[in-house]
């Protein structure tokens, strides 16, 4: 299988964590892609020009991270990280969506702050930061119920590992001590240690 990736992408990290959790990281042939400077390498496989893209051994192109993670878990993990059916499945998928939404908002803030000062929108940044804060507040309120690792927790862990690289406001998670303690624990898993993003 081939994984088209960028080394800093938290969405790619989710896929890599799942691959490590299921002992198949060595089966992935990694192809580094810069989606901005070479979009022609990705667009034929994902019309949105986004990574990650997984090309299966059968030649199918899967995108993006939620689909790839579910595929790897179903094909190689016997649904260990995401139940195939039942209420728990929807709980895990909803938590994964929340984590991805946190990442989306964080990246929007980062891009907006990178614009020239005269073009930045303070209102737009504040709106996205409200999403970040309310999302982290919700996770803080439920983190005590986290059990065995699942796809939702993988997504949360990858989001927490990325956000402080882009948002000074969340460095150390000062307002979310329970979440910080959980992240410190999950970061000790081999799958997370092996996939730490590097700037």
C-alpha positions, 0 to 999 in steps of 0.5 A, a space after each residue: 500500500 502507498 500512503 501519500 503524506 506530508 510529515 507534519 499533517 495531523 491527518 496523516 498522523 492519524 493514519 500512521 497511528 492506526 497503522 502502528 496500532 495494528 502492526 502494519 506500518 511497515 506495509 505502507 510505502 510513504 510518498 511525500 507530497 507538497 500539495 501546494 507546489 505539486 497538486 498534479 500528483 494528488 489531484 488525479 487520486 483525490 480531486 480535492 488535492 488533499 492528503 492523506 491518500 491511501 492507494 490500496 494493494 488493489 489499486 483503489 485510492 482512498 481519502 481522506 483520513 477518516 475513510 483511511 483509518 476505518 479501512 485500515 481498522 476493518 481490514 487489518 484490525 478486526 474493528 478493534 478501534 471502531 466497532 462495525 455496528 452499534 451505539 459505540 460506533 457512532 460515539 467513536 465517529 462523533 468524537 473523531 469528527 470533533 477532533 477533526 473539527 478542532 484541527 480544521 479551526 486551528 489550521 484556519 486560525 494559523 493561515 489567517 494569522 499568516 496573512 498580511 496584517 491589513 488583510 487579517 480578520 480578527 472576527 474570523 480568528 475569534 470565531 474559529 478560536 471559540 470553536 477551539 475553546 468550546 471543543 476543548 471544554 467538551 473534551 475536558 468534560 468527558 475525558 474521564 470516560 475514555 476507555 481503551 484506545 479507539 479511533 476517536 481517541 486517536 483523532 483527539 491525541 493527534 489533534 492535541 499533538 498538533 494544535 500547540 505547534 500552531 496556537 500559542 493559546 493552547 500550549 500546555 493546555 492550561 485550562 484543560 488539566 484532565 485533557 493534558 493528563 490524558 494526552 501525557 498518558 496516550 503519548 507514551 503509546 508506541 504508536 504515538 511515540 513513533 509518529 511525533 510531528 517534526 517541524 
